[in-house]
Amino acid sequence: MKVRIHAAALVVLLVTSGCSAGSSATVAKDPTTLAVGYTAEPANFDFTRTDGAAIPQALLYNVYEGLVKLDADGKIVPLLAESWTVSEDRKTYDFTLRKDAKFSNGTPFTAEDVKFSLMRVKTDWTVSIKSTMDVVDRVDVVAPDHARVVLTKPSNGWLFSLTSRLGAMFSPTGVADLANKPIGTGPYTVSSRRRGDSIVLKENPAYWGRKPAYTTVVLKYVKDPTALNNALLSNGIDVISAITVPDSIPQFQSDDRFTVVEGTTNSEVTLAFNNARPPLNDVRVRRALSYAIDRRALLDTAWAGRGTLIGSMVPPTDPWYEDLSGAYPFDPAKARSLLAEAGQPKSSLRLRIPNLPYAVSAAQVVASQLADVGVTVTIEPLDFPAVWLKQVFTDRDYDLSIIQHVEARDIVTFGRPKYYWGYDGESVRQNLAKADAGTPQEQVEAMRRVARRLSEDAAADWLFLFPNVIVAKNKVTGFVRNQVSESFDLTGLAPR
């Protein structure tokens, strides 16, 4: 679901190999160990059956690898595939594979694993994004180092989808217990886990590529942003992977012990409307709510003005971006008029949100501004990811929600009527299909039509694009400024 549904937090103690916790001095004295943290802890390690971004954030590119990946500029580059070619009809992809890659259980990586992994998405995966692989007709094993993928029709989005968790390569001998024992070809393996606290990654001694600079990486999970800041300020941890409280950024910028890396993401913080449930199945109500919200004021309050107003499910890093942020200017009078026209001058809605700082702050602004136009909003924070994913995303038991969608090019989710938006638009589905099958220019034009139609239908209210703000000790280098993939990629990090 590019729900990210994540932000970052750390704790003061470091988990190291052979002990459950160590002193903050342990982090400082061991140059081969790095502590990185997050707010949203993975419920398990199986992203084939568990939605949300927390699992691929931790494991993608670090433990699991695909044939290709996204580089720092958002370009598709080789990973387990050394190279590939595409047929003239754009339906056949021939991948030349690395001959020296192995899974962490010792089995060699071959074209058989490509066939097993890609076809398994269609048969065994249950997460919402699996439909992207429906376009695959078959995978042929031409040779151990040559896999041929044949599509049923041309698809601009298919190769791009391989840079996500959908492209992760698995061994048939390594899928017996994906929830607890991930087995990939990446530079790290999962060494241990303390549920509710941490995950420890260790260097994979059989890794085919460049060895990681840090032999141990500890991923720490704490939801309290104050504990996060205090941990870094007190020398208890090394990195805050994504700042959750923007007001704390200046204190790190003014402290010469730290580096603050600021960039952007493709993560849209979205006020989701349940389009399938009254009164939100009425476009006049959805438009009214969009007019009732002052997004600039919300951004100033929820994220100290940092971030970008976009007005659509398209970030500026996508080729078909248009600035639609002015489609619904703040106009409470128009909101009241539309609500009255829809027979909803007074209504009550449940705003069910993940219990993450950005969502809590934004929800308070939304509730206050909707109250000004006669809409009573009850805010219900839900434990994230498990409870929110179950009750809102899976069961669609909500009126409104606020969530950070992190998957790249996730505007395509509006083409799925059963997705939790509950949006059903024939023209959107038609244009998504045209975009996927067309030339690059046709893709851009069709995707812009999709974004405009979703805006006209007020299918959701896109509050702002989440910024990427990393804070780290000066001794740590190699951070990617813009977060363009699901992964918090550890492979480029190194001590200064």
C-alpha positions in Angstrom: 0.0 0.0 0.0 3.5 3.6 -0.6 1.4 3.9 2.9 4.5 4.9 4.9 3.2 5.1 7.0 6.4 5.7 8.9 8.5 8.2 10.5 11.4 7.7 12.8 12.3 7.2 16.4 15.1 5.7 18.4 15.9 4.8 22.0 18.9 5.4 24.1 20.1 1.8 24.4 21.8 -0.1 21.7 21.1 -3.8 21.1 24.4 -5.6 20.2 25.2 -9.1 19.3 25.2 -11.3 22.4 23.3 -9.0 24.7 19.9 -7.3 24.8 21.1 -3.8 25.6 24.3 -1.9 26.0 25.3 1.6 27.1 25.4 4.6 24.8 29.1 4.4 25.0 29.0 1.1 23.1 27.6 2.9 20.1 30.3 5.5 20.1 33.2 3.1 20.6 32.3 0.6 18.0 32.9 2.0 14.5 31.4 -1.0 12.8 28.0 -0.7 14.5 25.3 1.7 13.5 22.0 2.4 15.3 19.1 3.7 13.1 15.5 4.1 14.2 11.9 4.3 13.1 8.5 4.8 14.6 6.5 2.2 12.9 7.7 -1.3 13.8 7.1 -4.1 11.3 4.4 -6.5 12.6 6.5 -9.3 11.1 9.0 -9.8 8.2 6.6 -11.0 5.5 5.8 -8.2 3.1 4.2 -10.6 0.8 1.2 -10.9 3.1 1.4 -7.9 5.3 0.7 -4.4 4.0 2.4 -1.2 5.0 5.8 0.2 4.4 7.5 -0.7 7.7 8.8 -4.1 6.5 10.3 -3.1 3.1 11.7 0.0 4.8 13.8 -2.2 6.9 14.5 -5.2 4.6 14.3 -4.0 0.9 17.8 -3.6 -0.6 19.3 -4.4 2.8 18.2 -8.1 3.2 16.2 -8.6 0.0 17.3 -7.6 -3.4 15.5 -7.5 -6.8 16.7 -7.5 -10.4 16.8 -3.8 -10.4 16.6 -0.9 -7.9 16.1 2.9 -7.8 19.2 5.0 -7.4 19.4 8.3 -5.5 18.0 10.1 -8.5 15.0 7.7 -8.9 16.4 6.0 -12.0 16.2 2.3 -12.5 19.6 0.7 -12.3 20.9 -2.9 -12.3 21.1 -5.0 -9.1 20.8 -8.8 -9.4 20.4 -8.3 -13.1 23.6 -7.1 -14.7 21.7 -5.9 -17.7 18.4 -6.3 -19.6 16.9 -5.8 -23.1 13.3 -5.1 -24.2 11.7 -6.4 -27.4 10.3 -4.0 -30.0 6.8 -4.8 -29.0 7.7 -4.0 -25.4 6.3 -7.3 -24.1 9.5 -9.4 -23.6 12.3 -8.6 -21.1 15.5 -10.6 -21.2 17.6 -10.3 -18.0 21.2 -11.3 -17.7 21.8 -12.3 -14.1 24.8 -12.0 -11.9 26.6 -15.4 -11.6 28.0 -14.9 -8.2 24.9 -14.0 -6.1 23.7 -16.4 -3.4 21.0 -16.4 -0.9 21.9 -16.2 2.8 21.0 -19.9 3.2 23.8 -20.8 0.8 21.7 -21.6 -2.3 22.9 -19.9 -5.6 20.7 -17.3 -7.2 19.6 -18.4 -10.7 16.9 -17.8 -13.3 14.8 -20.5 -11.6 14.5 -18.1 -8.6 13.4 -15.3 -10.9 10.7 -17.5 -12.2 9.7 -18.7 -8.8 9.7 -15.2 -7.3 7.7 -13.4 -10.0 5.1 -16.0 -10.5 4.7 -16.4 -6.7 3.5 -12.8 -6.5 0.5 -13.9 -8.6 -0.2 -17.1 -6.6 0.9 -16.6 -3.0 1.1 -12.9 -2.3 -2.0 -11.3 -0.7 -1.0 -7.6 -0.2 -2.9 -5.0 -2.1 -0.1 -4.1 -4.6 0.2 -7.7 -6.0 -2.1 -6.9 -8.9 0.8 -5.0 -10.6 2.2 -8.4 -11.5 -0.9 -9.5 -13.2 0.5 -8.4 -16.5 3.1 -11.1 -16.4 2.2 -14.0 -18.8 5.2 -16.3 -18.0 8.8 -16.4 -17.0 11.2 -18.6 -19.1 14.4 -20.0 -17.8 16.7 -19.6 -20.9 19.8 -20.4 -18.9 20.9 -20.3 -15.3 22.0 -16.7 -15.8 19.3 -15.7 -18.3 15.6 -15.1 -17.4 13.0 -14.0 -19.9 9.8 -12.4 -18.7 6.9 -12.2 -21.2 4.1 -9.8 -20.5 0.5 -10.1 -21.9 0.7 -6.4 -23.1 3.2 -3.5 -23.0 3.4 -2.0 -19.5 5.4 1.1 -18.6 4.9 0.5 -14.9 6.0 -3.1 -14.8 9.8 -2.7 -14.8 9.4 0.2 -12.3 7.4 -2.0 -10.0 10.4 -4.4 -9.8 12.2 -1.7 -7.9 9.7 -2.2 -5.1 9.1 -5.1 -2.8 7.2 -6.8 -5.7 10.6 -7.4 -7.3 12.2 -9.1 -4.3 13.9 -12.3 -5.1 13.2 -15.4 -3.0 14.6 -18.9 -3.0 12.1 -21.8 -3.0 14.1 -23.2 0.0 13.7 -19.8 1.9 10.0 -19.1 2.1 8.9 -21.6 4.7 8.8 -18.9 7.5 8.9 -15.5 5.9 7.3 -13.8 8.8 10.2 -14.7 11.1 13.2 -15.8 9.0 13.8 -13.7 5.9 16.3 -15.1 3.5 17.6 -12.9 0.7 20.7 -12.1 -1.4 21.3 -8.7 0.3 24.3 -7.4 2.2 22.6 -8.0 5.6 20.8 -10.9 7.3 18.4 -10.6 10.2 20.4 -11.7 13.3 17.8 -11.1 16.0 14.7 -9.3 17.0 13.2 -8.0 20.2 9.6 -7.3 19.5 8.6 -3.8 20.5 12.2 -2.8 20.7 14.7 -3.6 17.9 15.9 -5.6 15.0 19.6 -6.4 14.5 21.0 -6.8 11.1 24.4 -8.5 10.6 26.7 -8.5 7.6 26.0 -11.3 5.1 29.4 -13.0 4.7 28.4 -14.5 1.4 27.3 -11.3 -0.1 28.2 -11.0 -3.8 28.6 -7.2 -3.9 30.6 -4.5 -2.1 30.7 -5.3 1.6 28.7 -2.8 3.8 30.8 -0.4 5.8 28.8 -1.3 9.0 28.9 -5.0 10.0 26.0 -4.5 12.4 23.0 -2.2 12.1 20.5 -2.0 14.9 17.0 -0.8 14.0 15.3 0.7 17.0 11.6 1.3 17.4 10.1 3.9 19.7 7.0 6.1 19.1 7.9 8.9 21.5 9.6 11.7 19.5 11.0 13.2 22.7 12.9 10.0 23.4 14.1 10.0 19.9 15.6 13.5 20.2 17.1 12.8 23.6 18.7 9.6 22.4 20.6 11.4 19.7 21.4 14.5 21.8 22.8 12.3 24.6 25.0 10.3 22.3 22.8 7.2 22.7 22.2 6.6 19.0 23.7 7.5 15.6 20.9 8.4 13.3 17.3 9.6 13.2 16.1 8.2 9.9 13.2 10.7 9.5 12.5 13.5 11.9 8.9 13.2 13.3 8.8 16.6 15.2 9.8 19.5 12.9 10.1 21.9 15.8 13.1 19.9 16.9 15.1 20.5 13.7 16.7 23.8 14.6 18.3 22.4 17.7 20.2 19.9 15.6 21.0 22.5 12.9 22.6 24.7 15.6 24.7 21.8 17.1 27.9 21.1 15.2 27.9 17.5 16.4 25.2 16.7 13.9 24.4 16.8 10.2 20.9 17.6 9.0 20.0 16.2 5.6 16.9 17.8 4.0 15.2 16.6 0.9 11.9 15.4 -0.4 9.9 12.2 -0.7 7.2 10.7 -2.9 5.1 10.3 0.3 1.7 12.1 0.1 0.1 12.9 3.4 -3.5 12.3 2.5 -6.8 12.9 4.1 -8.5 9.8 2.9 -12.2 9.8 2.2 -14.2 6.6 2.3 -15.8 7.2 -1.1 -18.1 4.1 -0.7 -19.7 5.2 2.5 -22.4 7.9 3.0 -22.2 10.9 3.2 -18.8 10.7 1.5 -20.1 8.9 -1.5 -21.5 12.3 -2.5 -18.9 14.3 -4.4 -20.5 17.5 -3.1 -19.6 16.5 0.5 -16.0 15.5 -0.5 -15.6 18.8 -2.3 -17.0 20.7 0.7 -14.5 19.1 3.0 -11.7 20.0 0.6 -12.8 23.7 0.6 -13.1 23.7 4.4 -9.4 22.8 5.0 -6.7 25.4 4.9 -3.7 23.2 3.8 -1.1 25.9 4.2 -2.2 26.5 7.8 -2.3 22.7 8.4 1.3 22.4 7.0 2.5 25.2 9.2 0.9 23.6 12.3 1.6 19.9 11.6 5.1 20.3 10.1 6.3 23.8 10.8 5.7 24.8 7.2 8.2 22.2 5.8 6.9 20.0 3.0 5.2 20.8 -0.3 1.6 21.5 -1.2 0.8 19.4 -4.2 -3.0 18.9 -4.5 -2.8 15.5 -6.1 -1.3 12.0 -5.7 1.6 13.0 -7.9 4.9 14.2 -6.4 7.1 16.6 -8.4 9.6 13.8 -9.0 7.1 12.1 -11.3 7.2 13.0 -15.0 3.4 13.8 -15.1 3.4 16.2 -12.2 1.2 19.2 -12.3 0.6 21.7 -9.5 -3.0 21.1 -8.5 -2.7 22.6 -5.1 -5.0 25.5 -6.0 -7.9 23.3 -7.1 -9.7 23.8 -3.7 -8.7 27.1 -2.2 -9.7 27.6 1.5 -13.3 28.7 1.3 -15.5 27.9 4.4 -18.5 29.6 2.9 -18.4 27.5 -0.2 -18.0 24.4 2.0 -21.1 25.3 3.9 -23.0 25.9 0.7 -22.1 22.5 -0.8 -22.9 20.7 2.5 -26.3 22.3 2.6 -26.9 21.5 -1.1 -26.0 17.8 -0.3 -28.5 17.8 2.6 -25.6 17.6 5.1 -25.5 20.9 6.9 -24.6 19.1 10.1 -22.9 15.7 10.0 -20.6 13.6 12.2 -17.6 11.7 10.9 -15.0 9.4 12.4 -11.4 10.4 11.7 -9.4 7.2 12.4 -5.7 7.8 12.2 -2.4 6.0 12.9 -1.0 7.0 16.3 2.0 8.8 14.6 3.0 12.4 15.3 2.3 13.8 11.8 -1.2 12.2 11.7 -2.1 13.3 15.2 -1.0 16.9 14.6 -2.8 17.1 11.2 -5.9 15.5 12.6 -6.3 18.2 15.2 -6.2 20.9 12.5 -8.7 19.0 10.3 -11.1 18.5 13.1 -11.0 22.2 14.1 -11.5 23.5 10.6 -14.3 21.0 9.7 -16.1 22.0 12.9 -16.2 25.6 11.6 -18.3 24.4 8.7 -20.7 22.3 10.8 -18.9 18.9 10.6 -18.3 17.2 13.9 -15.1 15.1 13.7 -14.2 12.4 16.3 -10.5 11.6 16.2 -9.7 8.0 16.9 -5.9 7.2 17.1 -5.2 3.6 16.2 -2.0 1.6 17.0 0.1 1.6 13.9 0.7 -0.5 11.9 -1.3 -3.5 13.1 -4.6 -1.9 14.2 -4.8 0.8 11.5 -4.0 -1.6 8.7 -6.6 -4.1 9.9 -9.5 -1.7 10.7 -9.0 1.1 8.2 -7.0 -0.3 5.3 -8.3 -3.9 5.2 -11.8 -3.7 6.7 -12.4 -0.1 5.4 -14.2 0.7 8.7 -13.7 4.5 8.6 -15.1 7.8 7.3 -11.8 9.8 7.2 -8.2 8.9 7.8 -4.8 10.7 7.5 -2.0 8.6 6.3 1.4 9.0 4.6 1.4 7.0 1.3 4.9 6.1 0.5 4.9 3.8 -2.5 6.2 5.3 -5.7 3.5 6.2 -8.3 0.8 5.0 -6.1 -1.9 7.1 -7.8 -2.7 3.8 -9.6 -4.4 2.6 -6.4 -7.4 4.8 -7.4 -7.9 2.4 -10.3 -8.8 -0.4 -7.9 -12.4 -0.1 -6.6 -11.7 -2.6 -3.8 -8.9 -0.5 -2.4 -9.6 1.2 0.8 -10.4 4.6 -0.9 -13.7 3.0 -2.1 -13.3 5.1 -5.3 -14.8 3.7 -8.5 -14.2 5.8 -11.6 -14.3 4.3 -15.1 -12.5 7.1 -16.8 -9.6 6.8 -14.2 -9.3 3.1 -14.9 -9.3 3.7 -18.7 -6.7 6.4 -18.5 -4.5 4.3 -16.2 -4.6 1.5 -18.8 -3.8 3.9 -21.6 -0.9 5.3 -19.6 0.6 1.9 -18.9 0.4 0.7 -22.5 1.3 4.0 -24.3 4.3 5.8 -25.5 6.2 7.9 -22.9 4.3 11.0 -24.1 1.0 9.2 -24.1 1.8 8.0 -20.5 2.4 11.5 -19.3 -0.8 12.9 -20.9 -3.0 10.0 -19.6 -1.6 10.2 -16.1 -2.3 14.0 -16.0 -5.9 13.3 -17.0 -6.0 10.8 -14.1 -4.8 13.3 -11.6 -7.1 16.0 -12.8 -10.1 13.7 -12.7 -9.3 12.6 -9.2 -9.1 16.2 -8.2 -12.4 17.0 -9.8 -14.0 14.1 -8.0 -12.3 15.1 -4.7 -11.4 11.5 -4.3 -9.2 12.4 -1.4 -7.6 15.6 0.0 -3.9 15.7 -0.5 -2.6 17.7 2.4 1.1 17.9 1.7 4.1 16.0 0.4 6.2 14.8 3.3 9.7 16.2 3.5 12.7 13.9 4.1 14.7 15.1 7.1 17.5 12.9 8.4 19.6 13.9 11.4 22.9 12.0 12.1 26.1 12.3 13.9 28.8 13.9 11.8 30.7 10.6 11.7 28.0 9.0 9.5 28.0 9.8 5.8 26.4 8.5 2.6 22.7 9.5 3.1 20.4 9.8 0.2 18.8 13.3 0.2 15.5 12.4 -1.4 13.6 9.3 -0.3 12.3 7.9 -3.6 11.9 4.2 -2.7 10.3 2.1 0.0 13.7 1.2 1.4 15.8 3.0 4.0 18.8 1.9 2.0 21.7 1.2 4.4 24.1 0.1 1.7 25.7 3.5 1.1 26.2 4.5 4.7 29.7 4.7 6.0 31.8 6.2 8.8 33.5 9.5 7.9 
